[in-house]
Amino acid sequence: MPVPAVPVPAVAWLFSVAGGLAVANVYYAQPLLDLVAEDLGIDHATVGLIGTLTQIGYAVGLLLLVPLGDHLDRRTLITAQLGLSVVALTAVALAPSAPLMLLAMAAVGVLAVAAQVMVAHAASLARPTDRGRVVGIVTSGIVVGILLARTVAGAVGDLAGWRAVYIVSAVATGAMAVALAAAVPAERRRPERIRYPRLVGSVFTLFAEEPVLRVRAGLALLVFTAVTVLLTPMVLPLAAPPFSLSHTEIGLLGLAGAAGALGAGHAGRQADRGRARRTLAIGLTAMLAAWPLAALLPHSVWWLVLAMVVIDYGLQSVHVVNQHLLYQVRPEAQSRLTAGYMLLYSVGSAIGAIGSTLAYERGGWTAVCALGGGVSLLALVYWRATERLLADHQVVDTDRSAEPAGTGPTGPEPCLSR
């Protein structure tokens, strides 16, 4: 029998909060590095490994854990990951030495991919005509989690020390695991029974088999490269004269990107109404238009704030529509599609960080804006060039909207949006 309908606000918003908490664990350390170095008696070169290991762990988790969502019950997988996250966060908070702390932080990164399992699970629970809305809600929480992580960590760290940040996160994560276990409906699909090595390998096989994945992941690589180009070196001109902003002030400016959460929600609703292409066009154009605004930073910091609002709005619009269209193909492989898509997102973030650092060293802020504008233009051209290919292969929304709510290829499923 189908599980009783669960309204969108009851579970989708719960996933939104849980996803934000999960992914925030990757970013808490950024404003705390000085405190960690002083407490553990390590040099700044070593403490810088925290961010690197966490990001590497996240990429490993995308490849090794997220695909399990197609093999196991996703509710069980999510709660297990959150439970293990509590252990890893507690280990970080109690770490007596740098090696143990770095090892625990790598584990935190691996387990933070629970957020991506949540996106795939929420999409699978949603009625096809509401899938974009549900994905937008969960994605908006992840965006806010990333943006608030630095601010919250800085505030808690100043008040109670860096270890308190991870204790608070461990408690919040444990509470969220209990809430999800109680509120998320059980699945009625029959997960594929595939040996684990083949399951992980099929992430790469899907790239060969699914044009939609190749195109969407390629677009994700470009747009996340562009955004990282803006965010990575931003602190350098803001901390230098004539602005001379403190790290706290720079962190508060970063909250301007919270408008991306609005972009996520709007994009999801538009995609559900069959306006995915138009939403993509608007999002990509907005990302391109942000760079002339960012280039005006020498005249006023408010130009950069406006640029951050515009580019993050565009990014989240593209990101949500990408996922909405991606989840229409191969319902039995949604978690692996998510893993492949997000792997290229991670590659794009790494390319953007490296490229923007080199650009700033050689040509300052103007070179950064030129690089970011070039990547954004390339993303727009790439999308236009691949539009016909996607039209030949993507599943049209109306083709599935006729299906009974909550009915999938393997029988009745619980639904978030009835």
Residue, then its C-alpha position, 0 to 999 in steps of 0.5 A: m500500500p502507498v505510504p500516506a501523503v506527506p505535504v511538501p513543507a513537512v519533509a522537503w523543508l526538513f531536508s532543506v535544513a538537514g542538507g544545509l547543516a550537513v554541507a556546512n560542516v565542510y566550511y566551518a573551519q575556514p574562519l577558524l584556522d588561526l584558532v586551530a593553529e594556535d590551540l594545536g601548536i601547528d604552523h599555518a601551512t599545516v593548518g591549511l590542509i584542513g580545507t584541502l582534506t575536507q574537500i578531497g573527502y567530499a569528492v571521495g564521498l560523492l563517488l563512494l557513498v552517494p551511489l549507494g542511494d540506488h542500492l540501499d534504502r535512502r532514508t536508512l543511508i541518510t540517517a546512517q551518514l548523519g549518525l557517523s557525522v556526529v562521531a566524526l564531528t565529536a572526534v574533531a572537537l576532542a582531537p588532541s593533536a593535528p594528525l587526528m584532527l586532520l583525519a577526522m576532518a577528512a571523515v567529516g568531508v566524506l560524510a557531508v555528501a549526505a546532503q546530495v543523497m537528500v536531494a536525490h531522495a527528495a526528488s524521488l519522493a516528489r510528484p513529477t509536476d512538483r519535482g522542480r519545486v522540491v529540488g529548489i527547496v532542498t537546494s536553497g537550504i544547502v545554499v544557505g548552509i554554505l553561506l551561513a557556515r562561516t558566519v556562525a563558525g566565526a561567532v561561536g568560535d569567538l565566544a567559546g573557541w573553535r572546538a565548540v563549533y563542532i560540538v554544537s554541530a554534532v548536537a544539531t546533526g544528531a537531532m536532525a538524524v532523529a527528526l529525519a528518521a521519524a518524518v521521512p516516509a519509507e521508500r516503496r521502490r526496489p533498489e537495484r541489487i548491484r555489486y558495490p564495485r560495479l555500482v561505483g563504476s556505473v557512475f562513469t558508465l552513465f556519462a557514456e550512456e546519458p547525453v543529458l548527464r554529460v551536458r548538464a555536468g559540463l554546464a555545472l563545471l563551467v558555472f561553478t568555475a565562474v562562481t569560485v573565480l569570484l569568491t576565492p580571491m574576494v577577500l584580498p581586495l576587500a582586506a587591502p586599502p582603501f576598504s581594509l575590511s575585517h574578516t567579520e565584515i567580509g563574512l557578512l558581505g558574503l551573506a549577500g549570496a543568500a539571494g541564491a536561495l531565492g533563485a533556487g526556489h523560483a527556478g524550481r517552480q519555473a521548471d515545473r511549469g515547463r519553462a526550464r530553457r527560459t530559466l536557464a537562459i535567464g540564469l546564465t545571462a545573469m551570471l555573465a551580467a554580474w562581472p561588469l558589476a564586480a569590475l566596479l569594485p574599486h569605486s564602491v564595495w556595493w558593486l561587488v555586493l550587487a554582483m554577488v547577488v546577481i551571480d548567485y541568483g543565476l548559479q542557483s537557477v541553473h543548478v536547480v534546473n540542471q537537477h530537475l532535468l537530470y532526474q527525469v532520466r533513469p529513475e533507478a539511477q538518480s543517486r549515481l546521476t547526482a554523484g556524476y553531476m556533483l563530481l564535475y561541480s567539484v572539479g569546476s570549483a577546484i579549477g576556479a580556485i586555482g585559476s582565480t588565484l593565478a589571475y589575481e597574482r598576475g593582473g589583480w582584480t581586473a584579471v579576475c573579472a576578465l577570467g570570470g566573465g570569459v568562463s560565464l560567456l563560455a557557459l552561455v555559448y556551451w548551453r546554446a550549442t548543446e540545446r538541440l542535443l538535449a531537446d533530442h534526449q531529455v524527457v518532457d515534463t508533460d510526458r510524466s505529469a500524466e502518471p498518478a502521483g507517487t507512481g514510479p517504474t517499480g510501483p507506488e512510492p510515497c510522495l512529498s507533494r500530493 
